[in-house]
Amino acid sequence: MQNLNSNFLVNAEWLSEHLNDENLVIVDCHWDVNAYLRAHIPGALMRPRHPFVKSEEDGQVTNKMPTAHECLALMEKLGIDEDSQVICYDEWENHFATRLWWVLRYYGFNNVKLLDGGWQGWVSAGHPISFSSSKATVETINFAINETPSFKTDLEEVMANLDNPDWQILDVRSDAEFEGKDLAENKRGGHVPGAIHLEWNKLLTHEANDKGVNYFRSKEEMTNLLVSAGIQRDKTIAVHCQSGIRASFMVFCLEMLGYPSVKLYDGSMKEWANSDKTPLEV
């Protein structure tokens, strides 16, 4: 975690020392609840709902971001109120954890951080694990929703700014998706015209001596990757992927690095590539 912003990340040593803090809420953002039941960080609560943290209709996950009511209900289940310090983690390179981070931040809860290295980093460091499910310690939360509209964008706004020199579209999908070789179940393949491509997980380490643990790269390394891709700090950066999850990870990184104007296009390619009015190029 060298040179990274402690307002965004904690390491396993810090979390181990603060496990018993009164206002600490640790959220396990694993894909599958069974992974949580097998083992988790002591005191951690399993994130309710689908890992994509999207709105639900008739019990089905949609491509829409959660409503304010849904977000508040999620916070109530986790016992997150205005005094909480939330730490999120997962086992999939933290992109599900950053999704929860983004939703909480959008609705005005800012005291949320990620565990660098995630579940693998915790176990690799030799810290204790638990098999016992935990319950929220706060039964009645005190939190007022305060949306941040500038934190996201939509299809219409992206369309309107395709030729805007002050905007950049950042596509963080895989090479195959960007090139139109992998349709990802969309009607059409390719990418938004003029989009810059940088796959999200390039901002993580992938080194054998890390015992399979993927940590965030240093501030300098991440900045160099973004600059090399063509991202400019003085532009509005609209980030997307297939459905807004991997893009949440990149938004987290850009915010951590201090980029001043970053928006998540939450509809992402699942919306864009299946619309009849949007351009694509390969």
C-alpha distance (Angstrom), angle and dihedral (degrees) to the residues before:
residue distance angle dihedral
M1 . . .
Q2 3.80 . .
N3 3.83 114.5 .
L4 3.81 93.0 -0.8
N5 3.78 125.9 129.9
S6 3.80 112.5 -93.6
N7 3.81 88.5 -154.4
F8 3.81 86.5 72.2
L9 3.81 107.4 29.2
V10 3.79 140.5 40.0
N11 3.79 126.4 -174.4
A12 3.79 128.7 -132.6
E13 3.81 92.7 -100.5
W14 3.80 92.4 55.5
L15 3.79 92.4 48.1
S16 3.79 92.1 47.9
E17 3.79 89.9 54.8
H18 3.82 92.9 48.3
L19 3.82 102.1 41.9
N20 3.80 91.6 114.7
D21 3.79 97.6 46.4
E22 3.79 109.3 134.5
N23 3.81 98.3 -127.5
L24 3.79 98.3 36.4
V25 3.82 117.2 125.1
I26 3.81 115.4 -174.4
V27 3.80 114.1 -165.2
D28 3.79 120.8 -160.5
C29 3.81 106.5 -149.8
H30 3.80 98.4 -174.8
W31 3.80 116.4 153.3
D32 3.80 92.8 -121.8
V33 3.79 127.7 41.3
N34 3.82 88.0 -142.6
A35 3.80 89.1 67.6
Y36 3.80 88.4 56.5
L37 3.79 91.1 49.2
R38 3.81 91.3 51.6
A39 3.80 92.8 54.3
H40 3.79 141.5 -34.0
I41 3.79 142.5 164.7
P42 3.83 110.1 -66.8
G43 3.79 110.7 -91.6
A44 3.81 94.3 11.5
L45 3.79 119.3 141.1
M46 3.80 121.9 -142.4
R47 3.78 111.7 -115.4
P48 3.81 108.0 -111.8
R49 3.80 120.4 -131.0
H50 3.79 130.0 22.5
P51 3.85 117.6 -29.8
F52 3.81 90.2 -117.9
V53 3.85 88.2 66.0
K54 3.80 92.1 -144.4
S55 3.78 131.2 148.3
E56 3.80 116.9 -81.5
E57 3.80 129.6 -141.5
D58 3.81 122.2 -172.6
G59 3.78 89.0 -12.6
Q60 3.81 93.2 -54.4
V61 3.80 125.8 116.2
T62 3.82 112.1 -118.7
N63 3.80 130.8 -162.2
K64 3.80 90.6 -110.3
M65 3.78 125.0 102.1
P66 3.83 115.4 -108.3
T67 3.76 117.4 -84.1
A68 3.79 120.0 -116.8
H69 3.81 88.1 -104.2
E70 3.81 91.8 53.0
C71 3.78 92.0 47.7
L72 3.78 92.0 50.4
A73 3.81 90.5 48.9
L74 3.80 89.7 51.9
M75 3.79 90.9 50.5
E76 3.79 90.8 49.8
K77 3.82 91.4 53.7
L78 3.79 90.0 51.5
G79 3.80 95.0 41.9
I80 3.80 93.1 -121.5
D81 3.78 113.8 159.7
E82 3.80 135.3 157.5
D83 3.83 92.4 -76.5
S84 3.81 96.7 50.7
Q85 3.79 127.1 111.8
V86 3.81 105.8 -149.8
I87 3.80 123.4 -158.4
C88 3.83 117.3 -173.0
Y89 3.78 128.8 -165.9
D90 3.79 141.5 161.8
E91 3.81 140.4 175.0
W92 3.83 97.1 -114.1
E93 3.79 101.4 78.0
N94 3.81 91.6 -75.9
H95 3.81 96.9 -77.9
F96 3.82 92.3 123.5
A97 3.81 88.6 47.4
T98 3.80 90.8 51.9
R99 3.79 89.1 50.7
L100 3.81 90.7 60.2
W101 3.82 88.7 43.0
W102 3.81 90.2 55.3
V103 3.81 95.0 48.5
L104 3.80 92.6 48.6
R105 3.80 91.4 46.9
Y106 3.80 92.5 48.3
Y107 3.79 90.6 56.0
G108 3.79 93.6 48.2
F109 3.81 105.4 -93.8
N110 3.80 105.8 127.3
N111 3.81 104.5 166.3
V112 3.79 94.7 89.2
K113 3.81 127.5 114.7
L114 3.78 139.2 173.0
L115 3.78 130.3 -118.3
D116 3.80 105.4 -120.0
G117 3.80 108.5 -129.4
G118 3.79 91.6 18.4
W119 3.79 122.3 -143.3
Q120 3.80 93.4 -23.1
G121 3.80 91.3 53.6
W122 3.80 91.3 51.2
V123 3.81 94.1 50.5
S124 3.81 94.1 40.5
A125 3.81 89.8 55.4
G126 3.81 89.7 56.9
H127 3.79 97.8 -114.5
P128 3.83 120.6 154.2
I129 3.78 123.5 -88.9
S130 3.78 131.5 -155.7
F131 3.81 135.9 -144.1
S132 3.81 94.9 -169.0
S133 3.80 119.9 98.4
S134 3.79 115.1 -123.9
K135 3.79 131.1 -144.4
A136 3.78 130.8 -144.1
T137 3.78 111.6 -89.3
V138 3.82 93.4 -152.7
E139 3.81 112.0 67.7
T140 3.81 99.4 180.0
I141 3.76 114.5 35.7
N142 3.78 127.3 -151.7
F143 3.79 109.1 -149.5
A144 3.80 134.5 129.5
I145 3.81 116.9 -149.8
N146 3.81 111.9 -123.1
E147 3.79 112.5 178.5
T148 3.81 122.7 -148.0
P149 3.83 105.4 -152.0
S150 3.81 92.4 -179.5
F151 3.82 88.5 65.3
K152 3.82 93.0 73.2
T153 3.77 142.1 34.6
D154 3.80 136.3 -162.2
L155 3.79 141.3 -143.6
E156 3.79 95.0 -87.9
E157 3.81 94.2 50.6
V158 3.81 92.7 46.7
M159 3.82 90.2 49.1
A160 3.80 90.7 50.0
N161 3.82 91.7 52.2
L162 3.81 102.1 42.9
D163 3.80 90.3 110.5
N164 3.78 96.5 33.7
P165 3.84 107.9 119.7
D166 3.80 89.2 -152.9
W167 3.82 92.0 61.5
Q168 3.81 131.4 73.1
I169 3.80 125.7 -170.3
L170 3.81 112.4 -145.4
D171 3.81 116.1 -161.5
V172 3.81 111.4 -164.2
R173 3.81 99.2 -178.6
S174 3.81 125.7 114.5
D175 3.79 122.8 -74.2
A176 3.82 91.0 -106.6
E177 3.80 92.4 52.8
F178 3.80 93.1 46.3
E179 3.81 92.0 49.2
G180 3.81 93.1 48.3
K181 3.81 94.4 -113.8
D182 3.81 92.4 114.4
L183 3.82 111.3 47.0
A184 3.82 93.1 -172.8
E185 3.83 87.6 -145.2
N186 3.81 92.1 -56.4
K187 3.81 122.5 136.4
R188 3.80 90.7 -123.0
G189 3.78 136.3 26.6
G190 3.76 135.5 -144.4
H191 3.79 133.7 61.3
V192 3.78 142.3 -74.7
P193 3.83 109.0 -78.7
G194 3.79 110.3 -94.5
A195 3.80 94.1 9.7
I196 3.81 119.4 153.8
H197 3.78 115.0 -131.6
L198 3.80 126.1 -142.8
E199 3.78 118.2 147.7
W200 3.79 110.3 -126.7
N201 3.82 98.3 -127.1
K202 3.79 92.9 58.1
L203 3.82 85.6 84.6
L204 3.81 90.1 66.1
T205 3.79 129.2 76.4
H206 3.80 117.5 -110.1
E207 3.77 101.2 -173.6
A208 3.80 125.7 148.8
N209 3.80 93.4 -137.5
D210 3.81 89.8 61.5
K211 3.84 88.7 73.1
G212 3.79 91.2 -120.6
V213 3.80 93.0 -50.6
N214 3.81 116.0 135.6
Y215 3.80 112.1 -150.8
F216 3.78 127.4 -177.5
R217 3.77 111.9 -91.1
S218 3.78 119.5 -115.1
K219 3.78 119.9 -81.3
E220 3.80 90.2 -107.2
E221 3.81 94.0 49.9
M222 3.80 93.9 48.6
T223 3.79 92.6 46.3
N224 3.81 91.2 50.1
L225 3.81 91.3 51.5
L226 3.80 91.6 50.7
V227 3.80 93.4 46.0
S228 3.81 91.4 47.5
A229 3.80 89.4 52.4
G230 3.81 89.7 53.4
I231 3.81 101.5 -104.6
Q232 3.80 112.1 151.9
R233 3.78 122.8 -154.9
D234 3.83 94.3 -142.2
K235 3.82 94.2 57.7
T236 3.79 131.1 85.3
I237 3.80 103.8 -108.1
A238 3.81 117.5 -151.3
V239 3.81 109.6 -165.7
H240 3.79 126.1 -160.8
C241 3.79 142.9 161.0
Q242 3.82 128.7 168.9
S243 3.80 99.2 -58.1
G244 3.80 107.7 -5.1
I245 3.81 100.3 -91.2
R246 3.80 103.2 99.9
A247 3.81 86.7 37.5
S248 3.81 89.1 58.8
F249 3.80 87.5 60.5
M250 3.81 91.6 53.9
V251 3.81 91.9 46.4
F252 3.81 87.6 53.4
C253 3.81 90.8 52.7
L254 3.80 94.1 46.4
E255 3.79 91.4 48.9
M256 3.80 90.5 47.9
L257 3.79 89.8 51.7
G258 3.79 91.4 51.6
Y259 3.80 101.4 -110.4
P260 3.82 102.4 166.4
S261 3.82 103.5 -145.8
V262 3.80 116.4 36.5
K263 3.80 126.2 153.9
L264 3.79 131.2 -176.1
Y265 3.79 115.5 -138.2
D266 3.78 93.5 -149.9
G267 3.81 96.6 -175.7
S268 3.81 86.7 57.9
M269 3.80 122.5 164.8
K270 3.79 92.6 -31.5
E271 3.79 85.8 70.2
W272 3.82 100.6 28.8
A273 3.83 98.6 49.2
N274 3.80 92.9 45.8
S275 3.80 96.0 51.1
D276 3.81 121.3 95.2
K277 3.81 93.9 -143.8
T278 3.80 102.9 53.9
P279 3.84 125.6 93.1
L280 3.81 122.9 -128.3
E281 3.77 132.6 -174.2
V282 3.80 132.4 -168.9
